[in-house]
Amino acid sequence: MHRRKLRKYRILKDICAVVGGVAVLVMAGSADSYSQNIISTAEFLLSFGIALDMMIVAYMLHGCVKDREKHYLQIRELRRRHRRQDIEKSVQAIR
């Protein structure tokens, strides 16, 4: 269960990175097309704006997933400590 959840977070972070990378490539491609007069100013602004929005959303989502993964690891560590303390208490009670 734990490995599967951590793998899910890792995959989500990778997806966010790929989407952000694609957005950067789209921005570079639209700037290149605009500089060669292949697309109009309106098309350039539209594609650049969409790519910029996509990159911002991917960055924010990456941060959220990273924070969620960190929170999950902290909770898991707390549970592990509590379990260890319970075991130690039961061993002391037996002695």
C-alpha positions in Angstrom: 0.0 0.0 0.0 2.7 2.5 1.0 4.9 1.8 -2.0 1.9 2.1 -4.3 0.9 5.5 -2.8 4.5 6.8 -3.1 4.7 5.5 -6.7 1.4 7.4 -7.4 2.9 10.6 -6.1 6.1 10.1 -8.1 4.1 9.4 -11.3 2.0 12.6 -10.7 5.1 14.7 -10.3 6.5 13.2 -13.5 3.3 14.0 -15.4 3.4 17.6 -14.1 7.1 17.9 -15.2 6.2 16.6 -18.7 3.3 18.9 -19.1 5.4 21.8 -18.0 8.1 20.8 -20.5 5.6 20.6 -23.3 4.3 24.0 -22.4 7.9 25.4 -22.6 8.3 23.8 -26.0 5.0 25.2 -27.3 6.0 28.7 -26.1 9.4 28.3 -27.9 7.7 27.0 -31.0 5.2 29.8 -31.1 7.9 32.4 -30.6 9.9 30.9 -33.4 6.8 30.8 -35.7 6.0 34.4 -34.9 9.6 35.5 -35.6 9.4 33.9 -39.0 6.0 35.5 -39.7 4.3 32.1 -40.0 1.6 33.0 -37.5 -0.2 36.3 -36.8 0.2 38.3 -33.6 -3.2 37.1 -32.3 -2.3 33.5 -32.9 1.0 34.0 -31.2 -0.5 35.7 -28.2 -3.2 33.0 -27.9 -0.8 30.0 -28.2 1.7 31.7 -25.9 -1.0 32.5 -23.3 -2.4 29.0 -23.3 1.1 27.5 -23.0 1.9 29.9 -20.2 -1.3 29.0 -18.3 -0.6 25.3 -18.8 3.0 25.8 -17.4 1.7 27.7 -14.4 -0.9 25.1 -13.6 1.6 22.3 -14.0 4.0 24.1 -11.7 1.3 24.6 -9.0 0.1 21.1 -9.3 3.7 19.8 -8.9 4.0 21.8 -5.7 0.7 20.5 -4.4 1.7 16.9 -5.1 5.1 17.4 -3.5 3.5 18.8 -0.4 1.0 16.0 -0.2 3.7 13.4 -0.5 5.7 15.1 2.3 2.6 15.2 4.5 2.0 11.5 3.8 5.5 10.6 4.7 5.3 12.6 8.0 2.0 10.9 8.9 3.6 7.5 8.1 6.6 8.3 10.3 4.3 9.4 13.2 2.3 6.2 13.0 5.5 4.2 13.0 6.7 6.0 16.1 3.4 5.5 17.9 3.4 1.8 17.0 7.0 1.5 18.4 6.0 3.3 21.6 3.0 1.0 22.0 5.2 -2.1 21.6 7.7 -0.7 24.1 4.9 0.0 26.6 3.6 -3.5 26.3 7.0 -5.0 26.7 7.6 -2.9 29.9 4.2 -4.0 31.2 5.2 -7.6 30.7 8.4 -7.2 32.7 
